[in-house]
Amino acid sequence: MYQKCNASAAEMNTKFESMDAAELVKMLAIVRGIERTSIPERLIAVAEFASLFDEPMQIVDLAHHLGVHYLAEKERADKLQATLEMVSEPVRPSVIDKSAEDMASKDREIAGLKSSIAMLMAAFKLMSAQSAFKMPDLKSDDPMAVRQLLGAMADQLDATRNSLEDMMRELTHRHDLNKQLHKMQRVNH
């Protein structure tokens, strides 16, 4: 019995798929009396509709078949409508104000950092001029300028330290204080 019902349902589904849905809906509208037609045309539509089905249960199958298609189309239309609403939804002013406020805050922060870099570089240049260090000419707009400046200064300080160490070694070598202990004692008396 179950196999017979499945076979009958499959047969009806193929029959429903082969029918023109628009023509069937128009025929049902005439049968229900929704469309304005003459009485003979309505009777012909009822007879034609009745000839499509061998048993009343097939009408229920047709209703189910049309309902499944309707629900699938309705779900697709709802998704499309939701997507359309989401895309066409205007941006709320609070979101615009918040993003503009964030942008202004970031711009102020960047301007402050650039100003700090410029002051730091000016201080380094002044210090290097007073200490006779040679510093490269750098632009304060370059974010890597401070790093380059500190690197150059570290190299200069390292070179100065090395020259001081060499000078101290030379002085120690020339004037060995251990050998000249007697001169130190005379100075103390």
Buried (B, 14 or more C-beta within 10 A) or exposed (E): EEEEEEEBBEEBBEBBEEEEEEEBEBBBBBBEEEBEBEEEEBEBBEEEBEEBBEEEEBEEBBEBBBEEEEEEEEEEEEEEEEEEEEEEEEEEEEEEEEEEEEEEEEEEEEEEEEEEBBEBBEEBBEEBEEEEBEBEEBEBEEEEBBEEBEEBBEEBEEEEEEEEEEEEEEEEEEEEEEEEEEEEEEEEE
